[in-house]
Amino acid sequence: MAKTPAGKPSNPHGAERFNEERAAYTVASAQPNLEAGVEAIRDTVKTLKPVPGVYRMLDTRGDVLYVGKARSLKARVANYTQINGLTGRLQRMVSQCRSMEIITTNSEAEALLLEAQLIKRFRPPFNVLLRDDKSFPFILLRSDHAFPRIHKHRGARKAKGNYYGPFASAGSVNTTLNALQKLFLLRNCTDSFFNNRDRPCLLYQIKRCSAPCVGRISEDDYEGLVKQAKDFLAGKSGQVQADLEKQMAKAAEELDFETAAILRDRLRAATFIQGSQAINASGVGDADVFALAAKGGHIAVQAFFIRGGQNWGHRAFFPSHTKDVEEAQVLSNVMLQFYEEVPPPSTVLVDRDLPESELIEAALSEVAEKKVQLSVPQRGDRRRLMEQASRNAVEALERRLAEKGTRAKIGREMAEFLELDAPPERVEVYDNSHIQGAKAVGAMVVAGPEGFEKSQYRKFNIKTAQTNDDFGMMREVMERRFTRAMKDDPDRERDGVWPDLVLIDGGKGQMSSVQSVLGELGIDDVPVIGIAKGPHHGREGREVFHFPDGREKMLPTNSPLLFHLQNLRDEVHRYVIGAHRAKRSKAITASPLDEIPGIGPARKRALLLHFGTASKVRAAALEDLQRAPGVSEKVAQQVYDFYHAGG
């Protein structure tokens, strides 16, 4: 099989990087069948070669069961046909396998990176999963402006500049940013805001910006502040503080007390940043620290993020699907999935020896485009830091288990109070939002055993019920939701398609609409409960729960179950209100010119600049339209024909 030079691992299907084949063997049966699974794997092995790559096991629907990597695809995949040597978990996986997809790579390190990418994308049920949907914030010091901007950044790192992170949370990055603005007086405003200032903004008045927008600081002096910020974020905080102390002393000698006071405040900001470090990481440089704790079949991985000897926060991860997997292997999988979104530092500290540590180092070095060293600290500051991470991992796991016990208890209480057969695994909560029927939006939020599952949230733009009809809107939302569920999974075999409980924000009217829709669709086994505000209409009031048979029940005001159900209702309320506001904001900024086919933002801007308003564009003659700058004769004819279709 031909090999090609490796490119960046951002696109697992890129032709320049990988060669992909799909095994054609499938069977119709969806029932677990060990013999059928082994036969499907054997048919795939016949086409494989002893080359590195990644394999995917698929079930009868084509859903990914497992993603694995191999130094030799032929040898690794063939192992799954030796049933007696497989654990019970792997035997269950093979019994559901009906086809395989193969991707060859140029090296085993590339295969390791691709494996982590595909696990993050497909979230297979037989792989260890890093259950964390949040992206990590960074501080970005841009370099594409004469007066660089410093601000918080999430997502793809496409803008030119220096990225500092990751930070464990938005709170930690905001705190650091506020202190950095006081310390270095760098702007955080957008370029458009910067370009349209004629006097300093409030940040200058409170000594958090040097006001380069109105010339209160020269470009050279601002560049000096930028250099100090880079040095500080790179770990040279002592040097920066020493320079500030010298400048302050000099200003005091020259009786420039105003400048001395500003430098004093900047020194205090530097002291605050260093004093807020709950973890002593001096001398460590750039490093991530990972420690694992296990108890009762559950695992927690604690991560510390150290950059320039400063602690930029810590995060606990609770991977899933870890049963029958060695703890060291779990830690390896968590790290590789974590570094799918975060660039690795030069040093990664772990609390135990990992399998294939040299291969992991090679893979991380490829991602970072520099040498990455993986080590288990034995003594000194690094060992003390690892011991602290280990203690945090144990404490995080204990808190998690306590919360899990509380959630399990609430689940049992919910099943009893709402008269369910078992505690619900998937709860869907629905609400609508509109103003007198305008810009109506419906929303669904989803809660599972681990809390809210935000990747499962859905918005519904109401299409048919445009009057002030809450019941009709709820009817449309439920009809669309469950029509889709019946289409996607009519036999109810897949997880995450059908709810175990539906909560409706509303009373008898909404309940009647929902029951009507489900009855028409022939769905009679999905529990539906309405939750309406109680007599006092507030958090302290006693919500009324409406049952399909017309009964009403209430809970005591101090009931933990009541608080939990209120929290579910409040979350869907928050989500749908946000969707409704976004829709209104978009409508406010909309223009009648948006409706004209072929008119993009540039041409719309040209027409509005020339004529002033959309109504004047509508009233313009064809000759006037043709004279507008940036508007061709063809576009002018399109605009004219759109408004004068009747002749």
PyMOL commands that set and color helices and strands:
alter all, ss='L'
color gray80, all
select helices_A, chain A and resi 34-45+73-81+83-85+88-96+108-122+170-184+191-195+202-205+212-214+219-233+237-253+257-275+327-338+357-368+380-417+454-456+470-488+508-520+560-588+592-595+601-611+614-619+622-626+633-643
alter helices_A, ss='H'
color red, helices_A
select strands_A, chain A and resi 19-22+53-58+64-70+99-104+138-142+150-153+161-164+287-295+298-307+310-317+347-350+373-375+427-435+438-448+451-452+458-461+501-505+528-532+544-546+552-554
alter strands_A, ss='S'
color yellow, strands_A
deselect
rebuild
show_as cartoon
